[in-house]
Amino acid sequence: MYELYLDGKSVARRGDITTRKDTFNEKSSHDLTAFVQPGKTHVIAVRVYDWYGAGGIFRPVTLGTSAFSTEGELLK
């Protein structure tokens, strides 16, 4: 389970800590357009909850301007 923060405010989350629904094999993207301002510096943070002992961020993370499709490819 993870929570995504932008400038200290929660903007997205996946998984459920209560039911222990993990996001281990999920690929996802988040549209932050409504939260950012051009020319301003922003801070992105991710809080990861790991109840199995092998979690965390273990795959590459990409910051971009295009969303991913369900297959993990960039949408054009």
PQR file with spaces between the fields and no chain letter, atoms N, CA, C, O and H, PARSE charges and radii, in Angstrom:
ATOM       1  N    MET     1       0.853   -1.163    0.000 -0.4000 1.5000
ATOM       2  CA   MET     1       0.000    0.000    0.000 -0.0000 2.0000
ATOM       3  C    MET     1       0.894    1.219    0.000  0.5500 1.7000
ATOM       4  O    MET     1       1.920    1.239    0.681 -0.5500 1.4000
ATOM       5  N    TYR     2       0.520    2.232   -0.753 -0.4000 1.5000
ATOM       6  CA   TYR     2       1.310    3.455   -0.739 -0.0000 2.0000
ATOM       7  C    TYR     2       0.420    4.679   -0.807  0.5500 1.7000
ATOM       8  O    TYR     2      -0.730    4.622   -1.242 -0.5500 1.4000
ATOM       9  H    TYR     2      -0.313    2.216   -1.306  0.4000 1.0000
ATOM      10  N    GLU     3       0.989    5.783   -0.365 -0.4000 1.5000
ATOM      11  CA   GLU     3       0.354    7.086   -0.451 -0.0000 2.0000
ATOM      12  C    GLU     3       1.318    8.018   -1.176  0.5500 1.7000
ATOM      13  O    GLU     3       2.523    7.996   -0.929 -0.5500 1.4000
ATOM      14  H    GLU     3       1.923    5.829   -0.011  0.4000 1.0000
ATOM      15  N    LEU     4       0.777    8.829   -2.066 -0.4000 1.5000
ATOM      16  CA   LEU     4       1.572    9.781   -2.826 -0.0000 2.0000
ATOM      17  C    LEU     4       1.241   11.186   -2.339  0.5500 1.7000
ATOM      18  O    LEU     4       0.076   11.572   -2.251 -0.5500 1.4000
ATOM      19  H    LEU     4      -0.202    8.846   -2.267  0.4000 1.0000
ATOM      20  N    TYR     5       2.286   11.938   -2.025 -0.4000 1.5000
ATOM      21  CA   TYR     5       2.115   13.302   -1.527 -0.0000 2.0000
ATOM      22  C    TYR     5       2.772   14.285   -2.469  0.5500 1.7000
ATOM      23  O    TYR     5       3.820   14.005   -3.052 -0.5500 1.4000
ATOM      24  H    TYR     5       3.233   11.625   -2.097  0.4000 1.0000
ATOM      25  N    LEU     6       2.150   15.432   -2.612 -0.4000 1.5000
ATOM      26  CA   LEU     6       2.730   16.533   -3.368 -0.0000 2.0000
ATOM      27  C    LEU     6       2.704   17.752   -2.460  0.5500 1.7000
ATOM      28  O    LEU     6       1.640   18.188   -2.022 -0.5500 1.4000
ATOM      29  H    LEU     6       1.299   15.659   -2.139  0.4000 1.0000
ATOM      30  N    ASP     7       3.866   18.290   -2.186 -0.4000 1.5000
ATOM      31  CA   ASP     7       3.997   19.440   -1.294 -0.0000 2.0000
ATOM      32  C    ASP     7       3.321   19.205    0.054  0.5500 1.7000
ATOM      33  O    ASP     7       2.689   20.105    0.607 -0.5500 1.4000
ATOM      34  H    ASP     7       4.730   17.936   -2.542  0.4000 1.0000
ATOM      35  N    GLY     8       3.460   17.984    0.577 -0.4000 1.5000
ATOM      36  CA   GLY     8       2.935   17.644    1.889 -0.0000 2.0000
ATOM      37  C    GLY     8       1.463   17.291    1.938  0.5500 1.7000
ATOM      38  O    GLY     8       0.941   16.982    3.009 -0.5500 1.4000
ATOM      39  H    GLY     8       3.973   17.252    0.127  0.4000 1.0000
ATOM      40  N    LYS     9       0.779   17.328    0.800 -0.4000 1.5000
ATOM      41  CA   LYS     9      -0.647   16.998    0.753 -0.0000 2.0000
ATOM      42  C    LYS     9      -0.849   15.661    0.043  0.5500 1.7000
ATOM      43  O    LYS     9      -0.248   15.408   -1.001 -0.5500 1.4000
ATOM      44  H    LYS     9       1.203   17.579   -0.070  0.4000 1.0000
ATOM      45  N    SER    10      -1.692   14.815    0.611 -0.4000 1.5000
ATOM      46  CA   SER    10      -1.988   13.518    0.002 -0.0000 2.0000
ATOM      47  C    SER    10      -2.768   13.733   -1.289  0.5500 1.7000
ATOM      48  O    SER    10      -3.803   14.399   -1.296 -0.5500 1.4000
ATOM      49  H    SER    10      -2.180   15.021    1.459  0.4000 1.0000
ATOM      50  N    VAL    11      -2.257   13.155   -2.397 -0.4000 1.5000
ATOM      51  CA   VAL    11      -2.917   13.323   -3.693 -0.0000 2.0000
ATOM      52  C    VAL    11      -3.351   11.989   -4.313  0.5500 1.7000
ATOM      53  O    VAL    11      -4.141   11.976   -5.256 -0.5500 1.4000
ATOM      54  H    VAL    11      -1.416   12.613   -2.391  0.4000 1.0000
ATOM      55  N    ALA    12      -2.839   10.867   -3.788 -0.4000 1.5000
ATOM      56  CA   ALA    12      -3.228    9.559   -4.330 -0.0000 2.0000
ATOM      57  C    ALA    12      -2.813    8.469   -3.357  0.5500 1.7000
ATOM      58  O    ALA    12      -1.898    8.640   -2.552 -0.5500 1.4000
ATOM      59  H    ALA    12      -2.197   10.877   -3.021  0.4000 1.0000
ATOM      60  N    ARG    13      -3.512    7.341   -3.452 -0.4000 1.5000
ATOM      61  CA   ARG    13      -3.127    6.157   -2.678 -0.0000 2.0000
ATOM      62  C    ARG    13      -3.629    4.930   -3.405  0.5500 1.7000
ATOM      63  O    ARG    13      -4.638    4.970   -4.110 -0.5500 1.4000
ATOM      64  H    ARG    13      -4.256    7.202   -4.106  0.4000 1.0000
ATOM      65  N    ARG    14      -2.905    3.834   -3.219 -0.4000 1.5000
ATOM      66  CA   ARG    14      -3.281    2.548   -3.813 -0.0000 2.0000
ATOM      67  C    ARG    14      -3.093    1.481   -2.746  0.5500 1.7000
ATOM      68  O    ARG    14      -2.187    1.566   -1.917 -0.5500 1.4000
ATOM      69  H    ARG    14      -2.086    3.802   -2.646  0.4000 1.0000
ATOM      70  N    GLY    15      -3.954    0.483   -2.779 -0.4000 1.5000
ATOM      71  CA   GLY    15      -3.914   -0.576   -1.781 -0.0000 2.0000
ATOM      72  C    GLY    15      -4.761   -0.202   -0.578  0.5500 1.7000
ATOM      73  O    GLY    15      -5.362    0.872   -0.535 -0.5500 1.4000
ATOM      74  H    GLY    15      -4.690    0.414   -3.452  0.4000 1.0000
ATOM      75  N    ASP    16      -4.802   -1.090    0.389 -0.4000 1.5000
ATOM      76  CA   ASP    16      -5.604   -0.859    1.591 -0.0000 2.0000
ATOM      77  C    ASP    16      -4.909   -1.510    2.779  0.5500 1.7000
ATOM      78  O    ASP    16      -4.754   -2.731    2.821 -0.5500 1.4000
ATOM      79  H    ASP    16      -4.314   -1.962    0.354  0.4000 1.0000
ATOM      80  N    ILE    17      -4.499   -0.711    3.724 -0.4000 1.5000
ATOM      81  CA   ILE    17      -3.768   -1.237    4.873 -0.0000 2.0000
ATOM      82  C    ILE    17      -4.674   -2.075    5.777  0.5500 1.7000
ATOM      83  O    ILE    17      -4.202   -3.026    6.400 -0.5500 1.4000
ATOM      84  H    ILE    17      -4.625    0.280    3.690  0.4000 1.0000
ATOM      85  N    THR    18      -5.968   -1.740    5.861 -0.4000 1.5000
ATOM      86  CA   THR    18      -6.895   -2.480    6.719 -0.0000 2.0000
ATOM      87  C    THR    18      -7.106   -3.899    6.219  0.5500 1.7000
ATOM      88  O    THR    18      -7.077   -4.848    7.003 -0.5500 1.4000
ATOM      89  H    THR    18      -6.351   -0.967    5.355  0.4000 1.0000
ATOM      90  N    THR    19      -7.318   -4.051    4.909 -0.4000 1.5000
ATOM      91  CA   THR    19      -7.561   -5.372    4.329 -0.0000 2.0000
ATOM      92  C    THR    19      -6.270   -6.014    3.802  0.5500 1.7000
ATOM      93  O    THR    19      -6.284   -7.139    3.302 -0.5500 1.4000
ATOM      94  H    THR    19      -7.341   -3.280    4.272  0.4000 1.0000
ATOM      95  N    ARG    20      -5.170   -5.289    3.920 -0.4000 1.5000
ATOM      96  CA   ARG    20      -3.858   -5.731    3.430 -0.0000 2.0000
ATOM      97  C    ARG    20      -3.855   -6.021    1.926  0.5500 1.7000
ATOM      98  O    ARG    20      -3.184   -6.942    1.458 -0.5500 1.4000
ATOM      99  H    ARG    20      -5.158   -4.375    4.326  0.4000 1.0000
ATOM     100  N    LYS    21      -4.612   -5.222    1.190 -0.4000 1.5000
ATOM     101  CA   LYS    21      -4.559   -5.308   -0.275 -0.0000 2.0000
ATOM     102  C    LYS    21      -3.286   -4.591   -0.711  0.5500 1.7000
ATOM     103  O    LYS    21      -3.143   -3.383   -0.516 -0.5500 1.4000
ATOM     104  H    LYS    21      -5.156   -4.474    1.570  0.4000 1.0000
ATOM     105  N    ASP    22      -2.369   -5.345   -1.300 -0.4000 1.5000
ATOM     106  CA   ASP    22      -1.100   -4.741   -1.691 -0.0000 2.0000
ATOM     107  C    ASP    22      -1.137   -4.244   -3.136  0.5500 1.7000
ATOM     108  O    ASP    22      -2.097   -4.485   -3.868 -0.5500 1.4000
ATOM     109  H    ASP    22      -2.485   -6.326   -1.459  0.4000 1.0000
ATOM     110  N    THR    23      -0.095   -3.563   -3.520 -0.4000 1.5000
ATOM     111  CA   THR    23       0.050   -3.049   -4.884 -0.0000 2.0000
ATOM     112  C    THR    23       1.341   -3.571   -5.508  0.5500 1.7000
ATOM     113  O    THR    23       1.912   -2.958   -6.410 -0.5500 1.4000
ATOM     114  H    THR    23       0.685   -3.367   -2.925  0.4000 1.0000
ATOM     115  N    PHE    24       1.780   -4.711   -5.006 -0.4000 1.5000
ATOM     116  CA   PHE    24       3.075   -5.289   -5.360 -0.0000 2.0000
ATOM     117  C    PHE    24       3.272   -5.427   -6.869  0.5500 1.7000
ATOM     118  O    PHE    24       4.343   -5.098   -7.379 -0.5500 1.4000
ATOM     119  H    PHE    24       1.317   -5.210   -4.273  0.4000 1.0000
ATOM     120  N    ASN    25       2.275   -5.899   -7.579 -0.4000 1.5000
ATOM     121  CA   ASN    25       2.414   -6.131   -9.023 -0.0000 2.0000
ATOM     122  C    ASN    25       1.633   -5.144   -9.875  0.5500 1.7000
ATOM     123  O    ASN    25       1.422   -5.389  -11.062 -0.5500 1.4000
ATOM     124  H    ASN    25       1.405   -6.166   -7.165  0.4000 1.0000
ATOM     125  N    GLU    26       1.204   -4.040   -9.293 -0.4000 1.5000
ATOM     126  CA   GLU    26       0.434   -3.053  -10.054 -0.0000 2.0000
ATOM     127  C    GLU    26       1.348   -2.012  -10.693  0.5500 1.7000
ATOM     128  O    GLU    26       2.360   -1.611  -10.118 -0.5500 1.4000
ATOM     129  H    GLU    26       1.376   -3.841   -8.328  0.4000 1.0000
ATOM     130  N    LYS    27       0.970   -1.587  -11.886 -0.4000 1.5000
ATOM     131  CA   LYS    27       1.581   -0.432  -12.523 -0.0000 2.0000
ATOM     132  C    LYS    27       0.513    0.647  -12.525  0.5500 1.7000
ATOM     133  O    LYS    27      -0.638    0.382  -12.871 -0.5500 1.4000
ATOM     134  H    LYS    27       0.148   -1.912  -12.354  0.4000 1.0000
ATOM     135  N    SER    28       0.878    1.839  -12.148 -0.4000 1.5000
ATOM     136  CA   SER    28      -0.127    2.902  -12.122 -0.0000 2.0000
ATOM     137  C    SER    28       0.524    4.237  -12.436  0.5500 1.7000
ATOM     138  O    SER    28       1.740    4.401  -12.342 -0.5500 1.4000
ATOM     139  H    SER    28       1.813    2.054  -11.866  0.4000 1.0000
ATOM     140  N    SER    29      -0.314    5.174  -12.810 -0.4000 1.5000
ATOM     141  CA   SER    29       0.141    6.545  -13.017 -0.0000 2.0000
ATOM     142  C    SER    29      -0.872    7.464  -12.352  0.5500 1.7000
ATOM     143  O    SER    29      -2.028    7.093  -12.152 -0.5500 1.4000
ATOM     144  H    SER    29      -1.302    5.041  -12.887  0.4000 1.0000
ATOM     145  N    HIS    30      -0.430    8.650  -12.018 -0.4000 1.5000
ATOM     146  CA   HIS    30      -1.286    9.612  -11.342 -0.0000 2.0000
ATOM     147  C    HIS    30      -1.182   10.950  -12.058  0.5500 1.7000
ATOM     148  O    HIS    30      -0.084   11.421  -12.354 -0.5500 1.4000
ATOM     149  H    HIS    30       0.510    8.951  -12.181  0.4000 1.0000
ATOM     150  N    ASP    31      -2.319   11.554  -12.333 -0.4000 1.5000
ATOM     151  CA   ASP    31      -2.369   12.857  -12.984 -0.0000 2.0000
ATOM     152  C    ASP    31      -2.288   13.932  -11.904  0.5500 1.7000
ATOM     153  O    ASP    31      -3.216   14.093  -11.111 -0.5500 1.4000
ATOM     154  H    ASP    31      -3.211   11.172  -12.093  0.4000 1.0000
ATOM     155  N    LEU    32      -1.195   14.654  -11.874 -0.4000 1.5000
ATOM     156  CA   LEU    32      -0.982   15.694  -10.874 -0.0000 2.0000
ATOM     157  C    LEU    32      -1.206   17.096  -11.421  0.5500 1.7000
ATOM     158  O    LEU    32      -0.879   18.083  -10.762 -0.5500 1.4000
ATOM     159  H    LEU    32      -0.441   14.523  -12.518  0.4000 1.0000
ATOM     160  N    THR    33      -1.763   17.186  -12.621 -0.4000 1.5000
ATOM     161  CA   THR    33      -1.939   18.471  -13.298 -0.0000 2.0000
ATOM     162  C    THR    33      -2.651   19.494  -12.419  0.5500 1.7000
ATOM     163  O    THR    33      -2.247   20.656  -12.375 -0.5500 1.4000
ATOM     164  H    THR    33      -2.029   16.384  -13.157  0.4000 1.0000
ATOM     165  N    ALA    34      -3.693   19.082  -11.727 -0.4000 1.5000
ATOM     166  CA   ALA    34      -4.475   20.015  -10.908 -0.0000 2.0000
ATOM     167  C    ALA    34      -3.710   20.513   -9.685  0.5500 1.7000
ATOM     168  O    ALA    34      -4.133   21.475   -9.044 -0.5500 1.4000
ATOM     169  H    ALA    34      -4.022   18.138  -11.763  0.4000 1.0000
ATOM     170  N    PHE    35      -2.595   19.876   -9.356 -0.4000 1.5000
ATOM     171  CA   PHE    35      -1.869   20.200   -8.131 -0.0000 2.0000
ATOM     172  C    PHE    35      -0.579   20.977   -8.359  0.5500 1.7000
ATOM     173  O    PHE    35      -0.004   21.497   -7.403 -0.5500 1.4000
ATOM     174  H    PHE    35      -2.252   19.094   -9.877  0.4000 1.0000
ATOM     175  N    VAL    36      -0.109   21.070   -9.601 -0.4000 1.5000
ATOM     176  CA   VAL    36       1.174   21.721   -9.862 -0.0000 2.0000
ATOM     177  C    VAL    36       0.987   23.051  -10.578  0.5500 1.7000
ATOM     178  O    VAL    36      -0.014   23.286  -11.255 -0.5500 1.4000
ATOM     179  H    VAL    36      -0.576   20.647  -10.378  0.4000 1.0000
ATOM     180  N    GLN    37       1.988   23.914  -10.406 -0.4000 1.5000
ATOM     181  CA   GLN    37       1.988   25.205  -11.071 -0.0000 2.0000
ATOM     182  C    GLN    37       3.301   25.352  -11.831  0.5500 1.7000
ATOM     183  O    GLN    37       4.370   25.134  -11.260 -0.5500 1.4000
ATOM     184  H    GLN    37       2.801   23.723   -9.857  0.4000 1.0000
ATOM     185  N    PRO    38       3.237   25.716  -13.107 -0.5600 1.5000
ATOM     186  CA   PRO    38       4.463   25.892  -13.892  0.2800 2.0000
ATOM     187  C    PRO    38       5.393   26.916  -13.235  0.5500 1.7000
ATOM     188  O    PRO    38       4.941   27.954  -12.751 -0.5500 1.4000
ATOM     189  N    GLY    39       6.684   26.618  -13.222 -0.4000 1.5000
ATOM     190  CA   GLY    39       7.679   27.523  -12.678 -0.0000 2.0000
ATOM     191  C    GLY    39       7.863   27.426  -11.178  0.5500 1.7000
ATOM     192  O    GLY    39       8.790   28.027  -10.635 -0.5500 1.4000
ATOM     193  H    GLY    39       7.051   25.774  -13.614  0.4000 1.0000
ATOM     194  N    LYS    40       7.006   26.686  -10.492 -0.4000 1.5000
ATOM     195  CA   LYS    40       7.112   26.529   -9.045 -0.0000 2.0000
ATOM     196  C    LYS    40       7.815   25.208   -8.734  0.5500 1.7000
ATOM     197  O    LYS    40       7.624   24.219   -9.441 -0.5500 1.4000
ATOM     198  H    LYS    40       6.253   26.197  -10.933  0.4000 1.0000
ATOM     199  N    THR    41       8.623   25.195   -7.685 -0.4000 1.5000
ATOM     200  CA   THR    41       9.274   23.969   -7.243 -0.0000 2.0000
ATOM     201  C    THR    41       8.302   23.171   -6.383  0.5500 1.7000
ATOM     202  O    THR    41       7.672   23.722   -5.480 -0.5500 1.4000
ATOM     203  H    THR    41       8.778   25.999   -7.110  0.4000 1.0000
ATOM     204  N    HIS    42       8.178   21.878   -6.661 -0.4000 1.5000
ATOM     205  CA   HIS    42       7.280   21.000   -5.915 -0.0000 2.0000
ATOM     206  C    HIS    42       8.069   19.833   -5.331  0.5500 1.7000
ATOM     207  O    HIS    42       9.115   19.449   -5.855 -0.5500 1.4000
ATOM     208  H    HIS    42       8.689   21.430   -7.395  0.4000 1.0000
ATOM     209  N    VAL    43       7.555   19.280   -4.245 -0.4000 1.5000
ATOM     210  CA   VAL    43       8.178   18.124   -3.608 -0.0000 2.0000
ATOM     211  C    VAL    43       7.222   16.951   -3.700  0.5500 1.7000
ATOM     212  O    VAL    43       6.075   17.044   -3.261 -0.5500 1.4000
ATOM     213  H    VAL    43       6.706   19.592   -3.819  0.4000 1.0000
ATOM     214  N    ILE    44       7.691   15.838   -4.273 -0.4000 1.5000
ATOM     215  CA   ILE    44       6.903   14.607   -4.373 -0.0000 2.0000
ATOM     216  C    ILE    44       7.475   13.613   -3.371  0.5500 1.7000
ATOM     217  O    ILE    44       8.686   13.402   -3.312 -0.5500 1.4000
ATOM     218  H    ILE    44       8.623   15.762   -4.630  0.4000 1.0000
ATOM     219  N    ALA    45       6.591   13.004   -2.585 -0.4000 1.5000
ATOM     220  CA   ALA    45       7.016   12.001   -1.602 -0.0000 2.0000
ATOM     221  C    ALA    45       6.074   10.809   -1.671  0.5500 1.7000
ATOM     222  O    ALA    45       4.890   10.953   -1.978 -0.5500 1.4000
ATOM     223  H    ALA    45       5.607   13.175   -2.633  0.4000 1.0000
ATOM     224  N    VAL    46       6.616    9.628   -1.382 -0.4000 1.5000
ATOM     225  CA   VAL    46       5.814    8.400   -1.373 -0.0000 2.0000
ATOM     226  C    VAL    46       6.012    7.714   -0.025  0.5500 1.7000
ATOM     227  O    VAL    46       7.143    7.489    0.407 -0.5500 1.4000
ATOM     228  H    VAL    46       7.577    9.510   -1.132  0.4000 1.0000
ATOM     229  N    ARG    47       4.906    7.385    0.630 -0.4000 1.5000
ATOM     230  CA   ARG    47       4.948    6.606    1.872 -0.0000 2.0000
ATOM     231  C    ARG    47       4.513    5.191    1.529  0.5500 1.7000
ATOM     232  O    ARG    47       3.422    4.980    0.999 -0.5500 1.4000
ATOM     233  H    ARG    47       3.988    7.568    0.279  0.4000 1.0000
ATOM     234  N    VAL    48       5.372    4.221    1.832 -0.4000 1.5000
ATOM     235  CA   VAL    48       5.102    2.818    1.528 -0.0000 2.0000
ATOM     236  C    VAL    48       4.847    2.062    2.824  0.5500 1.7000
ATOM     237  O    VAL    48       5.634    2.154    3.766 -0.5500 1.4000
ATOM     238  H    VAL    48       6.259    4.393    2.262  0.4000 1.0000
ATOM     239  N    TYR    49       3.750    1.318    2.874 -0.4000 1.5000
ATOM     240  CA   TYR    49       3.457    0.444    4.000 -0.0000 2.0000
ATOM     241  C    TYR    49       3.785   -0.984    3.581  0.5500 1.7000
ATOM     242  O    TYR    49       3.301   -1.463    2.556 -0.5500 1.4000
ATOM     243  H    TYR    49       3.111    1.244    2.109  0.4000 1.0000
ATOM     244  N    ASP    50       4.600   -1.656    4.370 -0.4000 1.5000
ATOM     245  CA   ASP    50       5.049   -3.002    4.037 -0.0000 2.0000
ATOM     246  C    ASP    50       4.780   -3.927    5.214  0.5500 1.7000
ATOM     247  O    ASP    50       5.436   -3.821    6.250 -0.5500 1.4000
ATOM     248  H    ASP    50       4.993   -1.267    5.203  0.4000 1.0000
ATOM     249  N    TRP    51       3.827   -4.825    5.063 -0.4000 1.5000
ATOM     250  CA   TRP    51       3.510   -5.744    6.153 -0.0000 2.0000
ATOM     251  C    TRP    51       4.041   -7.150    5.896  0.5500 1.7000
ATOM     252  O    TRP    51       3.831   -8.035    6.726 -0.5500 1.4000
ATOM     253  H    TRP    51       3.294   -4.910    4.221  0.4000 1.0000
ATOM     254  N    TYR    52       4.719   -7.383    4.780 -0.4000 1.5000
ATOM     255  CA   TYR    52       5.269   -8.708    4.481 -0.0000 2.0000
ATOM     256  C    TYR    52       6.786   -8.778    4.658  0.5500 1.7000
ATOM     257  O    TYR    52       7.346   -9.874    4.682 -0.5500 1.4000
ATOM     258  H    TYR    52       4.890   -6.664    4.107  0.4000 1.0000
ATOM     259  N    GLY    53       7.453   -7.653    4.779 -0.4000 1.5000
ATOM     260  CA   GLY    53       8.890   -7.651    5.006 -0.0000 2.0000
ATOM     261  C    GLY    53       9.754   -7.631    3.768  0.5500 1.7000
ATOM     262  O    GLY    53      10.979   -7.646    3.888 -0.5500 1.4000
ATOM     263  H    GLY    53       6.998   -6.763    4.759  0.4000 1.0000
ATOM     264  N    ALA    54       9.172   -7.597    2.583 -0.4000 1.5000
ATOM     265  CA   ALA    54       9.970   -7.581    1.349 -0.0000 2.0000
ATOM     266  C    ALA    54       9.521   -6.451    0.426  0.5500 1.7000
ATOM     267  O    ALA    54       9.781   -6.488   -0.776 -0.5500 1.4000
ATOM     268  H    ALA    54       8.177   -7.585    2.485  0.4000 1.0000
ATOM     269  N    GLY    55       8.860   -5.467    0.979 -0.4000 1.5000
ATOM     270  CA   GLY    55       8.264   -4.416    0.154 -0.0000 2.0000
ATOM     271  C    GLY    55       9.154   -3.209   -0.035  0.5500 1.7000
ATOM     272  O    GLY    55      10.376   -3.282    0.091 -0.5500 1.4000
ATOM     273  H    GLY    55       8.649   -5.437    1.956  0.4000 1.0000
ATOM     274  N    GLY    56       8.531   -2.130   -0.333 -0.4000 1.5000
ATOM     275  CA   GLY    56       9.227   -0.899   -0.650 -0.0000 2.0000
ATOM     276  C    GLY    56       9.142   -0.653   -2.142  0.5500 1.7000
ATOM     277  O    GLY    56       8.409   -1.339   -2.854 -0.5500 1.4000
ATOM     278  H    GLY    56       7.538   -2.070   -0.436  0.4000 1.0000
ATOM     279  N    ILE    57       9.879    0.309   -2.603 -0.4000 1.5000
ATOM     280  CA   ILE    57       9.920    0.617   -4.034 -0.0000 2.0000
ATOM     281  C    ILE    57      11.086   -0.169   -4.618  0.5500 1.7000
ATOM     282  O    ILE    57      12.246    0.125   -4.330 -0.5500 1.4000
ATOM     283  H    ILE    57      10.475    0.867   -2.025  0.4000 1.0000
ATOM     284  N    PHE    58      10.777   -1.164   -5.434 -0.4000 1.5000
ATOM     285  CA   PHE    58      11.831   -2.036   -5.955 -0.0000 2.0000
ATOM     286  C    PHE    58      11.912   -2.035   -7.465  0.5500 1.7000
ATOM     287  O    PHE    58      12.812   -2.659   -8.027 -0.5500 1.4000
ATOM     288  H    PHE    58       9.834   -1.402   -5.668  0.4000 1.0000
ATOM     289  N    ARG    59      11.009   -1.359   -8.135 -0.4000 1.5000
ATOM     290  CA   ARG    59      11.053   -1.243   -9.596 -0.0000 2.0000
ATOM     291  C    ARG    59      11.311    0.209   -9.961  0.5500 1.7000
ATOM     292  O    ARG    59      11.133    1.098   -9.128 -0.5500 1.4000
ATOM     293  H    ARG    59      10.278   -0.852   -7.678  0.4000 1.0000
ATOM     294  N    PRO    60      11.727    0.459  -11.193 -0.5600 1.5000
ATOM     295  CA   PRO    60      11.987    1.838  -11.601  0.2800 2.0000
ATOM     296  C    PRO    60      10.737    2.711  -11.491  0.5500 1.7000
ATOM     297  O    PRO    60       9.621    2.262  -11.753 -0.5500 1.4000
ATOM     298  N    VAL    61      10.946    3.944  -11.106 -0.4000 1.5000
ATOM     299  CA   VAL    61       9.886    4.947  -11.016 -0.0000 2.0000
ATOM     300  C    VAL    61      10.198    6.009  -12.053  0.5500 1.7000
ATOM     301  O    VAL    61      11.344    6.442  -12.179 -0.5500 1.4000
ATOM     302  H    VAL    61      11.852    4.309  -10.893  0.4000 1.0000
ATOM     303  N    THR    62       9.184    6.433  -12.797 -0.4000 1.5000
ATOM     304  CA   THR    62       9.370    7.425  -13.842 -0.0000 2.0000
ATOM     305  C    THR    62       8.461    8.613  -13.600  0.5500 1.7000
ATOM     306  O    THR    62       7.281    8.448  -13.289 -0.5500 1.4000
ATOM     307  H    THR    62       8.253    6.082  -12.694  0.4000 1.0000
ATOM     308  N    LEU    63       8.996    9.781  -13.741 -0.4000 1.5000
ATOM     309  CA   LEU    63       8.216   11.006  -13.682 -0.0000 2.0000
ATOM     310  C    LEU    63       8.148   11.545  -15.099  0.5500 1.7000
ATOM     311  O    LEU    63       9.178   11.820  -15.714 -0.5500 1.4000
ATOM     312  H    LEU    63       9.954    9.915  -13.994  0.4000 1.0000
ATOM     313  N    GLY    64       6.950   11.695  -15.614 -0.4000 1.5000
ATOM     314  CA   GLY    64       6.816   12.127  -16.998 -0.0000 2.0000
ATOM     315  C    GLY    64       5.585   12.976  -17.206  0.5500 1.7000
ATOM     316  O    GLY    64       4.908   13.367  -16.254 -0.5500 1.4000
ATOM     317  H    GLY    64       6.113   11.471  -15.114  0.4000 1.0000
ATOM     318  N    THR    65       5.309   13.252  -18.449 -0.4000 1.5000
ATOM     319  CA   THR    65       4.170   14.099  -18.794 -0.0000 2.0000
ATOM     320  C    THR    65       3.068   13.327  -19.504  0.5500 1.7000
ATOM     321  O    THR    65       2.068   13.921  -19.908 -0.5500 1.4000
ATOM     322  H    THR    65       5.859   12.935  -19.222  0.4000 1.0000
ATOM     323  N    SER    66       3.225   12.024  -19.665 -0.4000 1.5000
ATOM     324  CA   SER    66       2.211   11.187  -20.304 -0.0000 2.0000
ATOM     325  C    SER    66       1.814   10.055  -19.368  0.5500 1.7000
ATOM     326  O    SER    66       2.646    9.521  -18.635 -0.5500 1.4000
ATOM     327  H    SER    66       4.037   11.541  -19.337  0.4000 1.0000
ATOM     328  N    ALA    67       0.535    9.695  -19.399 -0.4000 1.5000
ATOM     329  CA   ALA    67       0.047    8.592  -18.564 -0.0000 2.0000
ATOM     330  C    ALA    67       0.455    7.254  -19.161  0.5500 1.7000
ATOM     331  O    ALA    67       0.732    7.152  -20.357 -0.5500 1.4000
ATOM     332  H    ALA    67      -0.141   10.129  -19.995  0.4000 1.0000
ATOM     333  N    PHE    68       0.489    6.230  -18.316 -0.4000 1.5000
ATOM     334  CA   PHE    68       0.723    4.876  -18.770 -0.0000 2.0000
ATOM     335  C    PHE    68      -0.606    4.214  -19.083  0.5500 1.7000
ATOM     336  O    PHE    68      -1.613    4.496  -18.435 -0.5500 1.4000
ATOM     337  H    PHE    68       0.264    6.313  -17.345  0.4000 1.0000
ATOM     338  N    SER    69      -0.611    3.332  -20.077 -0.4000 1.5000
ATOM     339  CA   SER    69      -1.786    2.515  -20.348 -0.0000 2.0000
ATOM     340  C    SER    69      -1.782    1.353  -19.370  0.5500 1.7000
ATOM     341  O    SER    69      -0.861    1.238  -18.561 -0.5500 1.4000
ATOM     342  H    SER    69       0.207    3.103  -20.604  0.4000 1.0000
ATOM     343  N    THR    70      -2.771    0.503  -19.423 -0.4000 1.5000
ATOM     344  CA   THR    70      -2.820   -0.669  -18.528 -0.0000 2.0000
ATOM     345  C    THR    70      -1.700   -1.643  -18.823  0.5500 1.7000
ATOM     346  O    THR    70      -1.373   -2.463  -17.966 -0.5500 1.4000
ATOM     347  H    THR    70      -3.519    0.596  -20.080  0.4000 1.0000
ATOM     348  N    GLU    71      -1.099   -1.588  -20.000 -0.4000 1.5000
ATOM     349  CA   GLU    71       0.010   -2.469  -20.352 -0.0000 2.0000
ATOM     350  C    GLU    71       1.345   -1.867  -19.926  0.5500 1.7000
ATOM     351  O    GLU    71       2.385   -2.495  -20.121 -0.5500 1.4000
ATOM     352  H    GLU    71      -1.365   -0.921  -20.697  0.4000 1.0000
ATOM     353  N    GLY    72       1.341   -0.667  -19.349 -0.4000 1.5000
ATOM     354  CA   GLY    72       2.572   -0.044  -18.891 -0.0000 2.0000
ATOM     355  C    GLY    72       3.317    0.740  -19.956  0.5500 1.7000
ATOM     356  O    GLY    72       4.432    1.204  -19.719 -0.5500 1.4000
ATOM     357  H    GLY    72       0.496   -0.157  -19.191  0.4000 1.0000
ATOM     358  N    GLU    73       2.718    0.890  -21.119 -0.4000 1.5000
ATOM     359  CA   GLU    73       3.342    1.666  -22.189 -0.0000 2.0000
ATOM     360  C    GLU    73       2.844    3.107  -22.108  0.5500 1.7000
ATOM     361  O    GLU    73       1.728    3.361  -21.656 -0.5500 1.4000
ATOM     362  H    GLU    73       1.812    0.513  -21.312  0.4000 1.0000
ATOM     363  N    LEU    74       3.675    4.040  -22.547 -0.4000 1.5000
ATOM     364  CA   LEU    74       3.254    5.442  -22.549 -0.0000 2.0000
ATOM     365  C    LEU    74       2.147    5.652  -23.564  0.5500 1.7000
ATOM     366  O    LEU    74       2.215    5.155  -24.688 -0.5500 1.4000
ATOM     367  H    LEU    74       4.582    3.834  -22.915  0.4000 1.0000
ATOM     368  N    LEU    75       1.133    6.391  -23.159 -0.4000 1.5000
ATOM     369  CA   LEU    75       0.067    6.771  -24.086 -0.0000 2.0000
ATOM     370  C    LEU    75       0.530    7.974  -24.896  0.5500 1.7000
ATOM     371  O    LEU    75       1.212    8.856  -24.374 -0.5500 1.4000
ATOM     372  H    LEU    75       1.078    6.795  -22.246  0.4000 1.0000
ATOM     373  N    LYS    76       0.160    8.007  -26.164 -0.4000 1.5000
ATOM     374  CA   LYS    76       0.584    9.121  -27.017 -0.0000 2.0000
ATOM     375  C    LYS    76      -0.576   10.015  -27.329  0.5500 1.7000
ATOM     376  O    LYS    76      -0.416   11.010  -28.036 -0.5500 1.4000
ATOM     377  H    LYS    76      -0.394    7.291  -26.588  0.4000 1.0000
